[in-house]
Amino acid sequence: CSEYQKLLKSDDTAKKYATAEELYTQGKEEKSNKKLRKSIRILEQIEPQFRGKPQGQRLSYMLADAHYQLGDYFVSPFEFERFQQLYANSEKTEEASFKEAASYYYRTPPYNLDQTDTKKAMEELQEYLNKYPQGEYADQASDMAAELQRKLEKKAFEIARQYHKTEFYKAAIASFTNFIADYPGTPFREEAFYYRFDSAYKLATNSVAFLMEERLKEAKTYYEAYKKYYPEGERMEEMNASLEDINSRLQNF
Amino acid sequence: LSLTAQDLPLGDSQKYVIGDISVSGVTTYSENTVIAFTGLKKGDEIYLPGQKSSDIINKLWNTKLFSDVNLYITNIEGNVADIEIEVVEVPVLHEVKFTGIKKGKKEELIDENDLKPGAKVTENLITTTQNYIANKYRKDGFLNASAEIRTRKYEDTAQANSNMVNMVVDIDKGERVKVSSIEFTGNEKMKDKKLRGALKNTKRKNLIRFWKRSKYVPGDFEEDKKKLIDRYKEYGYRDARILSDTLIKEDEKNVAIKIEVEEGDQYYIGDINFLGNAAFTDAQLERTLGLDKGDVYNGVLMDERVNSREPNKNSIANTYQNNGYLFSQVDLVETNVYNDTIDFEVRILEGKETYFDQIRVVGNTKTKDHVIYREMRTKPGQKYSQEAVVNTIRELGALGFFDAENLSPEIINPDPQAGTVDLEYQVTEAGASQIELQGGYGGGGFIGTLGLSFNNFSIQGLFDKDAYRPIPMGDGQSLSLRAQASTFYQTYSLSFREPWLGGKRPVSLSTSFSYTRQFLYDYVNREADKSRSFDILGVSVGLAKRLTSPDQFVTISNSIGFQRYNLNNYNTGLFTFGDGFSNNLYYQLGITRDNTAVNPIFPTSGSKFSVIAKLTPPYSLWNGVDYGNLENEDDYQLRDDNGNLIDNNGNRVTAENSVPDTQKVDQKKYNWLEFYKVKFSGDWYNTLFSFGPSSNLVLRTHAEYGFLGAYNKDRGVVPFERFYVGGDGLGAYSLDGRETIQLRGYPNQSIVPIDRALDARDDGATIYNKYSLELRFPITLKPQASIYALSFLEAGASFDNFRDYNPFQLNRSAGLGLRIFMPTFGLLGIDFGYGFDPIVGQQGPNGWETHFIIGQQF
């Protein structure tokens, strides 16, 4: 039976407090998950007893931060949230508010899975930025929010591109049109214009005769849209070749 | 001076500094805890009365720990106010007892009402629990059921102020009330019997009725009265109504029902006019309606054909819903009634043709977008169709990655002006992996199996350390690993399947690898001889594609495989050479048509056919070996170690008297296997009788045939790839490409061709046929576990060649069994079969056999 186990069973709260603090500080410095986990076990025991007392604030913060340092991002936001509720006047409130939002940020899934958590994280980051526009972590928070925004953009873009790949060109055109309208500042914008054109072009060239003319003309409008925004665009050459084909086909009508 | 906050005039709030804070009424929480909940500190500034004081009360309320909260000012000195917080804690449940019911029911009631220790005992909890229990029993026919709850303070010796209560729930179920008689008055045109039949859930007592017990449930009876009126409407009595219904209590157990009806006249359909239809012509809509002038006015059917929005129902409303008209409205109006004839108008507001705009998926925490979107029948920019939504739900359910019961589409932002609608599919991930861990006796020894199968695997994820949660998932691929070992053999296999190779079309790629090592088993000493072994290495690659014509149920598959058999001093009857090797390079073509519906575990209709051909290259066409003459060639004569010709007894002989070395001859014959194999199998599923949506009595009719042949007569039929009929049909290990065919009521692999010599009975046959009839009835078809019972009649036989083939010479059997399917375990089952015919070498019927079925799907 180790010292630590004995301590866990003892009633010596003062010693527990000291040990927990030591384990937490060391664990954080040494990046030792083992020490952090040990400190959490003690903190969970004694934190309720100190609630409302002067030490409670420190304990509650350490508990939340230990989870955060461990990468336990499903627990840490709740602990930080509780800390903010219990000790609204603490000097650590801003940090807690940021770390709560950051926890949500860290647990967001890859772009191709459900993005409910991503939206939640963006809300939390925005909430922090609203509360502390000049805050210590404001730059970091806006970077995180921007990254999450790009994740949502990537998701919508890839779904639209799948319609293009699986040759559901009508669905691809509709999706890229929505994408262009919904995400004006996205880095995928040029590619979206290109794929919308390419979908329309392929839809037209695979059409029955009586639909072809209209569809070729539609494809041409998408070409113009691309050219307007990206006259020097990377895809210009490829698209010019397709345009030539469109024009020559249009002469048949 | 002492005054409460409430006594102060409103709007007269004043700023105070908080002095002492005291808490009264607490028992289980410390004063400090309660103060901490409020967030107040000594020295805080506060307006009284004011926003902050009500915030404090709210905060405490929100903890749901107190049934009453009050805030008092106990003392004011200058601007310093002392505060008292008075709380009444909600009692906590210590233990609940039930009287009047069996013990088994207790847990169920505790769960359903959340009566676990620690629950907060509020008035609301008590009332809802009482009502819940009484209703629960009423629903079961206990008309006079009642529940009474008493609480008593629980005295804990260890803790003075425990604030805990014990609860006693007294349940008086009373007797189950049955219906002794149902009497109708006022019915002249419809017979009593027909009307009683309409009351689906309210039945008279009857000894021979065991499917539906007689009971009186008020809710059901109300429903049944509507059904009674519907029954009249079906026969054109559109004015029929119930004048009165009387419940007569005969005794504690019985009630009698009297129903007085007024039938009114029978009506016929007159003219039907369509108004407002532009997208469909009158003729098209008339065809959908399917009702003509002069027909008896079946109000129920008429309503269904016009208004039904149920998927797969043929109705005018659905015709519009499935062709883009989300905002369409259809109304049926009676315009004229003369004598017994009614004229109708079907008034249609078509609305704007509607297209899908955004299609979204939420809840896919494991399965990646592309796996879901590729299965969807609803695409952006496509015309709205209710049918497409329903089909999408079905396709997503069939993937097996999601909880099929919890798939729901949600229509979002319907815009009648723009003619657009968004769709959001909510999915819930379900476990798609199976672990098989199995131990048992078979084939003369202990067999242990470890199998892992991941049905939503991601190969790409293998190279991404973040994807391990705990295994890479979400690309819809399946990967299975299996290892099986016993005292005399080991087998390892790995297979992988990508259902959408390249992501463009549903072309599935399957690959597999397997390795088996088998030692010669000495049945006398019951041990394996490790120096004599038989290894098989196999690899295969296949592509399968679902065709679009002739219909979408046909799948065509191609595969190429290679197997290498290596024998090391392994002499059995099957292999005429004990040392050597054999290679099997084959091409397999399979065509399957499967339109069984709906539940793959328990199909109730449809059929499944498959034809499979397996071929090797015809080496003997070009390799120039005269296989018929090998025995006479000098190279293939039996020799001793020094190269001298010998006979079978080891004595030296001259060239004229030399004997062929059969091992050498056979090694030459089978170095590269040469054969072709054709198999056919067909299944038909028919629902014989339906007792409800998920209780169908289903007949499965099954027939299968197999034939193994050789291109070159001299080379002969290979001793591999043969058919072994009899028993549970589990392919415990595919030693030599053999196929085990299930025939219950007989020992495993016992149905050998009838004229086999005693020493050749372990050899497989080259022709077989099998027929079976199986009656199945489901016990439960819940997604967590599907269970059904079955009884069967089977017959099958195997032959060595077509000369002996006799379709009537069959080994017959009959029996019954049970199947349990759980997604995590796969299929488990047990069958008891009686074999009516003798197996080869025995006299009299084979008798009873018990078969355990594991993981076999058919």
Chai-1 contact restraints between the chains, C-beta under 6 A:
chainA,res_idxA,chainB,res_idxB,connection_type,confidence,min_distance_angstrom,max_distance_angstrom,comment,restraint_id
A,R51,B,A36,contact,1.0,0.0,6.0,A-B,restraint_1
A,G52,B,N32,contact,1.0,0.0,6.0,A-B,restraint_2
A,G52,B,I35,contact,1.0,0.0,6.0,A-B,restraint_3
A,G52,B,A36,contact,1.0,0.0,6.0,A-B,restraint_4
A,N112,B,K368,contact,1.0,0.0,6.0,A-B,restraint_5
A,N112,B,D369,contact,1.0,0.0,6.0,A-B,restraint_6
A,L113,B,N364,contact,1.0,0.0,6.0,A-B,restraint_7
A,L113,B,T365,contact,1.0,0.0,6.0,A-B,restraint_8
A,D114,B,V362,contact,1.0,0.0,6.0,A-B,restraint_9
A,D114,B,G363,contact,1.0,0.0,6.0,A-B,restraint_10
A,D114,B,N364,contact,1.0,0.0,6.0,A-B,restraint_11
A,D114,B,T365,contact,1.0,0.0,6.0,A-B,restraint_12
A,I159,B,D369,contact,1.0,0.0,6.0,A-B,restraint_13
A,I159,B,Y373,contact,1.0,0.0,6.0,A-B,restraint_14
A,Q162,B,H370,contact,1.0,0.0,6.0,A-B,restraint_15
A,Q162,B,Y373,contact,1.0,0.0,6.0,A-B,restraint_16
A,K165,B,K504,contact,1.0,0.0,6.0,A-B,restraint_17
A,T166,B,K504,contact,1.0,0.0,6.0,A-B,restraint_18
A,F168,B,K379,contact,1.0,0.0,6.0,A-B,restraint_19
A,K170,B,G381,contact,1.0,0.0,6.0,A-B,restraint_20
A,A171,B,K379,contact,1.0,0.0,6.0,A-B,restraint_21
A,A171,B,P380,contact,1.0,0.0,6.0,A-B,restraint_22
A,A171,B,G381,contact,1.0,0.0,6.0,A-B,restraint_23
A,A174,B,P380,contact,1.0,0.0,6.0,A-B,restraint_24
A,A174,B,G381,contact,1.0,0.0,6.0,A-B,restraint_25
A,S175,B,P380,contact,1.0,0.0,6.0,A-B,restraint_26
